[in-house]
Amino acid sequence: MRVVVRRDTVDREPEARSSATFAVQRARPNGDANASDAAAPTRRRYQGARPDVGLQWAASPHVRIAAATASAGVALAVLVGHDGSPIWQFTRVTAVAVLTTAAVAAEGRLGDRACGRLAAALGILAWAVGAGFVPYLVKHGASLVAAAGVVELLAGVVLAVAGTVVGTRGRRPSRRIGAGVGTLVAAVIVVLVVAPAVAATNVPHADLGATPASRGLAYETVTLTTDDGVRLAGWYLPSTNRAAVVLLHGAGSTRSDVLDEAAVLVRHGFGILLVDARGHGDSGGRAMDFGWYGDSDIAAATGYLARRPDVDPQHIGVVGMSMGGEEALGASATNELIRAVVAEGATARSASDEAWLSNEYGLRGLLQEQLERVQDWVTNALTSASIPSSNRAAVEASGDTRYLLITAGDVPGEGHAAAHVAAGALDRVQTWTVPGAGHTEGLQTQPEEWEARVIAFLIDSLGAHQGPS
């Protein structure tokens, strides 16, 4: 940090310092008061310069960087402390406070280059974390968490830009431009990897909507308990053909969002158990929108059906939309109660489900596969759930379970993902692409065809007879 000092002070300081030192040395033997008199002018000159130093320090880029870092730290403390047990909230907020204080202190001590690099790195990370909380703003509008997410994102952008500028001060323009491009590329990669992991493990609460009564359907309200103690909320529509299915919604939604599918299935005699995934609707637990808790949640649901007097345990299937379909595929590997799976819009729960990308898109696909693997590691650090095996591996390991994979004609990736899964067990996997359909819009786009195909598949796979229609 450069300090401007008045020329008269600079010109006269060596002489004054020499005089003061000589006077002190002479005064020590006999306590001569001239020592303090000689030193006084020097002290007055330095005291006169301090206001200039303070003003320049307060206006320096380092201080502005420290202010942005503090803002990002406060926002992050709000984000990590808004849920969980009081002890866990306190622990996380304290950790953020300690790290933020350390970062601010370091930015005040470091030189331009080191300070700039630190600020840019912290900014890129804050940028990614803030982007991961954007769904709160989109889904619920203004709220404390949404506001903190916006502050985190903006503070991150400011830090990344300011850090790059400060860290390259005094360098050639070409090198400064290169550093700016490098920061932008790094930010894009980190945001693409980290933001989805943050979003999947910090999910805005999805509120329950309509009930089966809105479709004129009789139902029971049920509560299930998973093997890790989470309470799941559900509705059960009784079976009239001794067969039943667990009906699962997608990410960011609830059992209310699959009532149309339930109405079709129950018309043909199937018992239907609609369950809110953990952290969604009225279910407890922490939401995880990659579906990594699916095995546990589905085990509780199929166990409930197996104990129902109106259901034959040999006639149980799972129908899932999007995340629910991916959960159904994964659970079928080890859940022996699952005899049939209908998965619509299922693509990927982890990087292993996207091994087809390099075959379809070459180098670009290979690069995305690697980024997805890093994203899995980041996600794994943010949740207590474990990275699941691939959908294809689950299908291969499931024995004689049969599958119907429904894909959207307007979403090519769904077709590629389904083909990759089907290749693991061609004799047990059927696929149907719905022309003109968007994600999970099969019933909406072709209602009669959807009903005919799904019902025929379930009757054949579960050995159920046709119920009243």
Protein Blocks (a to p, Z undefined) as FASTA:
>chain_A
ZZdddfklmmmmmmmmmmmmmmmmmmmmnopaklmmmmmmmmmmmmmmmmmmmmmmmmpm
klmmmmmmmmmmmmmmmmmmmgcjfklmmmmmmmmmmmmmmmmmmmmmmcfklmmmmmmm
mmmmmmmmmmmmmmmmmmnopafklmmmmmmmmmmmmmmmmmmmmmmgoiafklmmmmmm
mmmmmmmmmmmmmmmmmmmmmccddddfddfklnopacdddddddfkopacdddddddfe
hpacdddddehiafklmmmmmmmmmmnopacdddddehiajbgcjddfkopmmmmmmmmm
mmmmmmpmkbcfklcccddehjlmmmmmmmmmmmmkbmbdcdehiabfcfklmmmmmmmn
ommlmmmmmmmmmmmmmmmmmpcbdcdddfklmmmmnojaccdddddfklmklmmmmmmm
mmmommlcccdddehiaehilmmmmmmlmmmmmmmmmmmmnopacddZZ
